[in-house]
Amino acid sequence: MGSVLAASSPNPPPPTSSGAATAPGLMVPPGFGMPPVSPVIPSPGASSGQQQEAETPLPNPGAFEECHRKCKEVFPLQMEGVRLSVNKGLSNHFQVSHNVLLSTMGDSSYKFGATYVGTKQTGPAEFFPVMVGDMDNSGSLNSQIIHQLTDRIRSKVAFQTQQQKFVNWQVDAEFRGDDCTAAITLGNPDVLVGSGIVVAHYLQSITPALALGGELVYHHRPGEEGAVMSLAGRYTGSNYIATLTLGSAGAHASYYHKANDQLQVGVEFEASTRMQDTSMSFGYHLDVPKANLQFKGSVDSNWIVGATLEKKLVPLPLSLALCAFLNHQKNKFQCGFGVTIG
């Protein structure tokens, strides 16, 4: 009896090749298998990616004084006369330079400069301390020392003399947090006379693209003191930067746009309440890497048109620069030629 029942009972279904378990209560005919069924459960990678995106910290906004820097770099620098610059690296940390200027409008001059870079590395291309100085043939000296005191605090000391007399000196301290930058500058302090200038900056990242901040300038001398405050905002997009500074002294707005790897454009608007003057300027920077050529041009509301052309003579460590500016209102023309070696 038992053998008859065993012979008549159906054979058990073969196991599925994928290894998926059969749902309870579901009969599978012999010779057939169930397709694998993926459970409806969010993958850990997607959830971790969303959590990481939500917990992404805000970036450091940089220094307050660099808010309009990208736009200003597009505009050409004015040069007059003939300029010769020779740069020579004596070691990995020390470099000297010689600059000769032959001018038709002012005095010709010679300037000797030296740069020292320390061994303390804080970034891919940042070494501290940095000491930079130059002196011209009349004995005037410009020098500054920059040092990274801690991972977040950076200090700078600058001196300026004119014919062996102190003209200006200032001390800066800058703190860079994870999402903010604060700086304070003390200029020309004189305890005996009771004069000096204090400048305070603060810039905070509100979102990964938006940064807001402010600047306070206070000056004091016998019989006179005053303060000027301004607010700033900067929005950074994928290929553009828009910046606005508003204060009691006036307004400054700039827009920088990178069209492609070769072309960059910038627009600036400045209004001064003290001078009762407004101006607007447009500039562009064209880079032709295959020809080792850079061209910058600008035009403003005062009908001043300027352009510079720089050519690098590869493989020689030599570059040539041509500059021309024309003021249509004053009918004034300036041109310059420069050679840089090293």
Sequence and secondary structure as in RCSB ss.txt:
>XXXX:A:sequence
MGSVLAASSPNPPPPTSSGAATAPGLMVPPGFGMPPVSPVIPSPGASSGQQQEAETPLPNPGAFEECHRKCKEVF
PLQMEGVRLSVNKGLSNHFQVSHNVLLSTMGDSSYKFGATYVGTKQTGPAEFFPVMVGDMDNSGSLNSQIIHQLT
DRIRSKVAFQTQQQKFVNWQVDAEFRGDDCTAAITLGNPDVLVGSGIVVAHYLQSITPALALGGELVYHHRPGEE
GAVMSLAGRYTGSNYIATLTLGSAGAHASYYHKANDQLQVGVEFEASTRMQDTSMSFGYHLDVPKANLQFKGSVD
SNWIVGATLEKKLVPLPLSLALCAFLNHQKNKFQCGFGVTIG
>XXXX:A:secstr
 HHHHHHHS       TT     TT    TT            HHHHHHHHHHHT        GGGTTHHHHTTS
     EEEEEEEEE SSSEEEEEEEEE SSS  EEEEEEEEEEEEEEETTEEEEEEEEEEETT  EEEEEEEE S
SSEEEEEEEEESSSSEEEEEEEEEEE SSEEEEEEEEEEETTTTEEEEEEEEEEESSSSEEEEEEEEEEEETTEE
EEEEEEEEEEE SSEEEEEEEETTEEEEEEEEE SSSEEEEEEEEEETTTTEEEEEEEEEEEEGGGTEEEEEEEE
TT EEEEEEEEE TTSSEEEEEEEEEETTTTEEEEEEEEEE 
